[in-house]
Amino acid sequence: MSVEVSRVGASAAAQVLGVIRTAFEARPTLDPPADALAETEETIAAELRAYGGLLATIDGNPVGTLLFRPTDDAMLLRRFGVVPAAQGKGVAQRLVQGAVDSTLGYSALAVIAREELPATVGFWARRGFAQTERRSPYIDMRRPLPTSWEANDADDMRALGERLGRSVRAGDVVVLTGELGAGKTTLTQGLGIGLGVRGAVTSPTFVIARVHPSVVGGPDLVHVDAYRLGGIDELDDLDLDTSLDDAVTVVEWGAGLVEGLAECRLEITITRALADEAVDAELDPRVVHARRVTG
């Protein structure tokens, strides 16, 4: 038995809906009733198209799911469910870990639990979620997420970038800030691996922008070096707007420029951990800080 968790979009709406219906039909009758059973393939597809979700499978069979919906300062997990036949097999835990891995830059995960389901409230509490508000019969719960990581070497930086590549989606804009040699391009190399794009990711300094097409049916990677750009007008001249909706756009040296291009973005800052000029820069670990800006 092998549990696999994948990020999915609108094309998986039928599978996601099947899991939601099976999981929620098995729950006790609630008052007011859960509105999950009113979902249709169209409503699920719209949610997945806008924000994405996760689908868990065992030996290829859909057994668990959740939908993402970003808020101002957290990622809300909705329609979290595991079919009865797969409960007790670690599916729910894998979905929670998948949510953590898929939401880099958010300060917290959020869920809404029901008072009438104490076992469910306990499940979330055991996984680091604490009550933040009670609106009977609803309980708002949150789990803080890390927003900073240490990368000891280039391999660590690429691994972090690969995680980032699995958490971004079409339309995302990533702004990378850091001194020369901080590791911005190395992070982007890992991001390209996580996205599954074609072509070696190198610094685009001499071409300003480079497009790496997806080889897995996901979004392309648009890699931009804004170091030599004088302002937002020059950035607009690159015609990036035509690809923003269908690609993940990574902009090095973009702070102060990209704000006019995308109100919602992921800002990543890379600094030397020791900040000691006497230490060889190649031996100095880096601290990577991520922050979601929602406009």
TORZA-939513 format. One record per residue (C-alpha): residue in one letter; x, y, z. Coordinates in pm, whole numbers, plus 50000, padded with zeros to 5 digits. Layout:
+----+-------+-------+-------+
! aa !  east ! north !    up !
+----+-------+-------+-------+
!  A !     X !     Y !     Z !
...
+----+-------+-------+-------+
//
This chain:
+----+-------+-------+-------+
! aa !  east ! north !    up !
+----+-------+-------+-------+
!  M ! 50000 ! 50000 ! 50000 !
!  S ! 50142 ! 50336 ! 49896 !
!  V ! 49982 ! 50672 ! 49978 !
!  E ! 50058 ! 50942 ! 49723 !
!  V ! 49956 ! 51308 ! 49760 !
!  S ! 49954 ! 51535 ! 49455 !
!  R ! 49859 ! 51895 ! 49393 !
!  V ! 49569 ! 51905 ! 49149 !
!  G ! 49370 ! 52153 ! 48942 !
!  A ! 49034 ! 52168 ! 48770 !
!  S ! 49098 ! 51855 ! 48561 !
!  A ! 49072 ! 51647 ! 48880 !
!  A ! 48731 ! 51790 ! 48980 !
!  A ! 48539 ! 51464 ! 48928 !
!  Q ! 48782 ! 51264 ! 49144 !
!  V ! 48790 ! 51529 ! 49416 !
!  L ! 48409 ! 51551 ! 49421 !
!  G ! 48380 ! 51173 ! 49449 !
!  V ! 48603 ! 51172 ! 49757 !
!  I ! 48417 ! 51465 ! 49916 !
!  R ! 48079 ! 51300 ! 49872 !
!  T ! 48193 ! 50962 ! 50004 !
!  A ! 48373 ! 51114 ! 50302 !
!  F ! 48103 ! 51363 ! 50405 !
!  E ! 47810 ! 51123 ! 50353 !
!  A ! 47970 ! 50898 ! 50616 !
!  R ! 47974 ! 51171 ! 50881 !
!  P ! 47699 ! 51217 ! 51143 !
!  T ! 47406 ! 51443 ! 51058 !
!  L ! 47481 ! 51797 ! 51168 !
!  D ! 47266 ! 52100 ! 51241 !
!  P ! 47309 ! 52314 ! 51040 !
!  P ! 47408 ! 52048 ! 50786 !
!  A ! 47748 ! 52058 ! 50621 !
!  D ! 47723 ! 52226 ! 50283 !
!  A ! 47992 ! 52005 ! 50129 !
!  L ! 47729 ! 51769 ! 49988 !
!  A ! 47586 ! 52055 ! 49783 !
!  E ! 47906 ! 52078 ! 49582 !
!  T ! 47895 ! 51991 ! 49213 !
!  E ! 48167 ! 51908 ! 48967 !
!  E ! 48137 ! 52263 ! 48835 !
!  T ! 48180 ! 52430 ! 49176 !
!  I ! 48474 ! 52206 ! 49263 !
!  A ! 48637 ! 52275 ! 48927 !
!  A ! 48601 ! 52649 ! 48985 !
!  E ! 48765 ! 52622 ! 49329 !
!  L ! 49050 ! 52408 ! 49195 !
!  R ! 49102 ! 52639 ! 48900 !
!  A ! 49127 ! 52940 ! 49129 !
!  Y ! 49327 ! 52804 ! 49420 !
!  G ! 49417 ! 52437 ! 49367 !
!  G ! 49392 ! 52145 ! 49605 !
!  L ! 49542 ! 51810 ! 49704 !
!  L ! 49434 ! 51459 ! 49610 !
!  A ! 49555 ! 51152 ! 49799 !
!  T ! 49556 ! 50812 ! 49632 !
!  I ! 49632 ! 50458 ! 49741 !
!  D ! 49755 ! 50238 ! 49458 !
!  G ! 49609 ! 50493 ! 49219 !
!  N ! 49261 ! 50508 ! 49378 !
!  P ! 49144 ! 50850 ! 49512 !
!  V ! 49096 ! 50829 ! 49891 !
!  G ! 49146 ! 51179 ! 50035 !
!  T ! 49134 ! 51541 ! 49937 !
!  L ! 49134 ! 51904 ! 50043 !
!  L ! 49080 ! 52240 ! 49874 !
!  F ! 49291 ! 52551 ! 49924 !
!  R ! 49151 ! 52901 ! 49969 !
!  P ! 49392 ! 53182 ! 50060 !
!  T ! 49290 ! 53449 ! 50311 !
!  D ! 49468 ! 53773 ! 50398 !
!  D ! 49724 ! 53605 ! 50623 !
!  A ! 49670 ! 53228 ! 50606 !
!  M ! 49580 ! 52938 ! 50381 !
!  L ! 49239 ! 52793 ! 50462 !
!  L ! 49197 ! 52416 ! 50414 !
!  R ! 48844 ! 52330 ! 50295 !
!  R ! 48654 ! 52009 ! 50217 !
!  F ! 48916 ! 51804 ! 50400 !
!  G ! 48804 ! 51443 ! 50382 !
!  V ! 48917 ! 51079 ! 50370 !
!  V ! 48690 ! 50800 ! 50250 !
!  P ! 48595 ! 50554 ! 50530 !
!  A ! 48776 ! 50259 ! 50372 !
!  A ! 49108 ! 50447 ! 50385 !
!  Q ! 49082 ! 50592 ! 50735 !
!  G ! 49346 ! 50481 ! 50980 !
!  K ! 49604 ! 50439 ! 50702 !
!  G ! 49785 ! 50770 ! 50743 !
!  V ! 49605 ! 50947 ! 50459 !
!  A ! 49489 ! 51244 ! 50669 !
!  Q ! 49838 ! 51297 ! 50809 !
!  R ! 49986 ! 51289 ! 50459 !
!  L ! 49733 ! 51548 ! 50345 !
!  V ! 49827 ! 51779 ! 50632 !
!  Q ! 50197 ! 51743 ! 50551 !
!  G ! 50119 ! 51802 ! 50185 !
!  A ! 49940 ! 52122 ! 50281 !
!  V ! 50243 ! 52240 ! 50479 !
!  D ! 50473 ! 52165 ! 50186 !
!  S ! 50240 ! 52340 ! 49940 !
!  T ! 50201 ! 52672 ! 50121 !
!  L ! 50549 ! 52822 ! 50154 !
!  G ! 50528 ! 53189 ! 50242 !
!  Y ! 50197 ! 53175 ! 50428 !
!  S ! 50218 ! 53245 ! 50800 !
!  A ! 49959 ! 52983 ! 50900 !
!  L ! 49723 ! 52707 ! 50794 !
!  A ! 49360 ! 52751 ! 50898 !
!  V ! 49064 ! 52512 ! 50930 !
!  I ! 48705 ! 52539 ! 51047 !
!  A ! 48595 ! 52246 ! 51265 !
!  R ! 48256 ! 52156 ! 51413 !
!  E ! 48182 ! 52135 ! 51787 !
!  E ! 47971 ! 51822 ! 51728 !
!  L ! 48277 ! 51636 ! 51597 !
!  P ! 48520 ! 51627 ! 51892 !
!  A ! 48732 ! 51357 ! 51729 !
!  T ! 48792 ! 51587 ! 51434 !
!  V ! 48876 ! 51879 ! 51663 !
!  G ! 49121 ! 51651 ! 51844 !
!  F ! 49280 ! 51544 ! 51515 !
!  W ! 49358 ! 51904 ! 51427 !
!  A ! 49479 ! 51983 ! 51779 !
!  R ! 49724 ! 51690 ! 51768 !
!  R ! 49868 ! 51834 ! 51447 !
!  G ! 49947 ! 52173 ! 51590 !
!  F ! 49620 ! 52357 ! 51527 !
!  A ! 49490 ! 52572 ! 51813 !
!  Q ! 49153 ! 52739 ! 51855 !
!  T ! 49152 ! 53105 ! 51759 !
!  E ! 48777 ! 53172 ! 51763 !
!  R ! 48452 ! 52991 ! 51844 !
!  R ! 48135 ! 53076 ! 51651 !
!  S ! 47903 ! 52801 ! 51766 !
!  P ! 47884 ! 52546 ! 51616 !
!  Y ! 48207 ! 52638 ! 51434 !
!  I ! 48559 ! 52643 ! 51575 !
!  D ! 48831 ! 52835 ! 51391 !
!  M ! 49173 ! 52673 ! 51432 !
!  R ! 49519 ! 52769 ! 51309 !
!  R ! 49866 ! 52620 ! 51286 !
!  P ! 50162 ! 52860 ! 51249 !
!  L ! 50397 ! 52791 ! 50961 !
!  P ! 50768 ! 52870 ! 50933 !
!  T ! 50854 ! 53159 ! 50704 !
!  S ! 51234 ! 53133 ! 50731 !
!  W ! 51474 ! 52848 ! 50653 !
!  E ! 51852 ! 52804 ! 50666 !
!  A ! 52031 ! 52673 ! 50359 !
!  N ! 52379 ! 52549 ! 50446 !
!  D ! 52493 ! 52497 ! 50088 !
!  A ! 52379 ! 52499 ! 49725 !
!  D ! 52213 ! 52158 ! 49759 !
!  D ! 52000 ! 52287 ! 50047 !
!  M ! 51908 ! 52594 ! 49842 !
!  R ! 51802 ! 52382 ! 49544 !
!  A ! 51601 ! 52150 ! 49771 !
!  L ! 51418 ! 52451 ! 49917 !
!  G ! 51355 ! 52577 ! 49565 !
!  E ! 51214 ! 52238 ! 49468 !
!  R ! 50968 ! 52259 ! 49757 !
!  L ! 50878 ! 52607 ! 49639 !
!  G ! 50820 ! 52472 ! 49289 !
!  R ! 50565 ! 52229 ! 49427 !
!  S ! 50382 ! 52507 ! 49615 !
!  V ! 50345 ! 52771 ! 49343 !
!  R ! 50093 ! 52761 ! 49061 !
!  A ! 50007 ! 52936 ! 48736 !
!  G ! 49980 ! 53310 ! 48783 !
!  D ! 50216 ! 53330 ! 49080 !
!  V ! 50485 ! 53597 ! 49080 !
!  V ! 50796 ! 53532 ! 49291 !
!  V ! 51026 ! 53825 ! 49374 !
!  L ! 51381 ! 53727 ! 49475 !
!  T ! 51598 ! 53971 ! 49669 !
!  G ! 51956 ! 53917 ! 49783 !
!  E ! 52311 ! 54037 ! 49726 !
!  L ! 52525 ! 53908 ! 49440 !
!  G ! 52604 ! 53542 ! 49499 !
!  A ! 52331 ! 53501 ! 49760 !
!  G ! 52181 ! 53203 ! 49579 !
!  K ! 51886 ! 53351 ! 49389 !
!  T ! 51957 ! 53159 ! 49069 !
!  T ! 52033 ! 52840 ! 49264 !
!  L ! 51694 ! 52867 ! 49434 !
!  T ! 51532 ! 52919 ! 49094 !
!  Q ! 51707 ! 52606 ! 48962 !
!  G ! 51535 ! 52403 ! 49234 !
!  L ! 51207 ! 52576 ! 49161 !
!  G ! 51238 ! 52469 ! 48798 !
!  I ! 51291 ! 52109 ! 48911 !
!  G ! 50982 ! 52127 ! 49130 !
!  L ! 50776 ! 52268 ! 48842 !
!  G ! 50910 ! 52013 ! 48594 !
!  V ! 51029 ! 52253 ! 48323 !
!  R ! 51267 ! 52208 ! 48032 !
!  G ! 51610 ! 52366 ! 48005 !
!  A ! 51891 ! 52446 ! 48246 !
!  V ! 51803 ! 52742 ! 48465 !
!  T ! 52087 ! 52993 ! 48459 !
!  S ! 52112 ! 53362 ! 48532 !
!  P ! 51912 ! 53547 ! 48265 !
!  T ! 52123 ! 53865 ! 48305 !
!  F ! 52226 ! 53896 ! 47941 !
!  V ! 51880 ! 53820 ! 47797 !
!  I ! 51681 ! 53979 ! 48085 !
!  A ! 51410 ! 53712 ! 48058 !
!  R ! 51404 ! 53343 ! 47969 !
!  V ! 51106 ! 53106 ! 47937 !
!  H ! 51131 ! 52739 ! 48044 !
!  P ! 50834 ! 52536 ! 47911 !
!  S ! 50673 ! 52273 ! 48131 !
!  V ! 50726 ! 51909 ! 48036 !
!  V ! 50463 ! 51779 ! 48279 !
!  G ! 50159 ! 51978 ! 48171 !
!  G ! 50200 ! 52242 ! 48442 !
!  P ! 50281 ! 52613 ! 48421 !
!  D ! 50590 ! 52737 ! 48239 !
!  L ! 50866 ! 52916 ! 48428 !
!  V ! 50944 ! 53275 ! 48324 !
!  H ! 51281 ! 53373 ! 48476 !
!  V ! 51352 ! 53747 ! 48477 !
!  D ! 51661 ! 53941 ! 48587 !
!  A ! 51553 ! 54298 ! 48659 !
!  Y ! 51901 ! 54415 ! 48765 !
!  R ! 51951 ! 54625 ! 48449 !
!  L ! 51595 ! 54753 ! 48427 !
!  G ! 51539 ! 55117 ! 48511 !
!  G ! 51175 ! 55099 ! 48611 !
!  I ! 50832 ! 54944 ! 48574 !
!  D ! 50797 ! 55081 ! 48219 !
!  E ! 51094 ! 54877 ! 48102 !
!  L ! 50958 ! 54571 ! 48280 !
!  D ! 50626 ! 54621 ! 48102 !
!  D ! 50814 ! 54631 ! 47770 !
!  L ! 50908 ! 54266 ! 47823 !
!  D ! 50539 ! 54181 ! 47765 !
!  L ! 50533 ! 53966 ! 48077 !
!  D ! 50163 ! 54035 ! 48123 !
!  T ! 50090 ! 53794 ! 47839 !
!  S ! 50236 ! 53504 ! 48040 !
!  L ! 50153 ! 53593 ! 48399 !
!  D ! 49824 ! 53403 ! 48403 !
!  D ! 49971 ! 53085 ! 48255 !
!  A ! 50319 ! 53078 ! 48406 !
!  V ! 50512 ! 53112 ! 48728 !
!  T ! 50717 ! 53430 ! 48695 !
!  V ! 51038 ! 53457 ! 48901 !
!  V ! 51197 ! 53802 ! 48910 !
!  E ! 51548 ! 53848 ! 49049 !
!  W ! 51624 ! 54201 ! 49172 !
!  G ! 51253 ! 54279 ! 49136 !
!  A ! 51186 ! 54460 ! 49464 !
!  G ! 51052 ! 54808 ! 49392 !
!  L ! 50963 ! 54715 ! 49034 !
!  V ! 50723 ! 54422 ! 49040 !
!  E ! 50476 ! 54580 ! 49282 !
!  G ! 50310 ! 54750 ! 48986 !
!  L ! 50302 ! 54425 ! 48792 !
!  A ! 50142 ! 54203 ! 49056 !
!  E ! 49971 ! 54311 ! 49377 !
!  C ! 49965 ! 53948 ! 49494 !
!  R ! 50309 ! 53793 ! 49501 !
!  L ! 50558 ! 53584 ! 49697 !
!  E ! 50855 ! 53788 ! 49820 !
!  I ! 51170 ! 53591 ! 49903 !
!  T ! 51475 ! 53750 ! 50064 !
!  I ! 51809 ! 53566 ! 50092 !
!  T ! 52071 ! 53689 ! 50339 !
!  R ! 52400 ! 53556 ! 50471 !
!  A ! 52340 ! 53384 ! 50803 !
!  L ! 52659 ! 53513 ! 50966 !
!  A ! 52678 ! 53851 ! 50791 !
!  D ! 53052 ! 53844 ! 50861 !
!  E ! 53271 ! 53985 ! 50586 !
!  A ! 53564 ! 53783 ! 50725 !
!  V ! 53385 ! 53457 ! 50645 !
!  D ! 53420 ! 53313 ! 50296 !
!  A ! 53086 ! 53376 ! 50125 !
!  E ! 53093 ! 53023 ! 49985 !
!  L ! 53105 ! 52883 ! 50341 !
!  D ! 52843 ! 53117 ! 50489 !
!  P ! 52496 ! 52958 ! 50524 !
!  R ! 52203 ! 53153 ! 50388 !
!  V ! 51875 ! 53241 ! 50556 !
!  V ! 51576 ! 53239 ! 50323 !
!  H ! 51268 ! 53435 ! 50429 !
!  A ! 50939 ! 53411 ! 50241 !
!  R ! 50636 ! 53639 ! 50268 !
!  R ! 50307 ! 53630 ! 50080 !
!  V ! 50170 ! 53968 ! 49976 !
!  T ! 49800 ! 53954 ! 49893 !
!  G ! 49748 ! 54313 ! 49780 !
+----+-------+-------+-------+
//
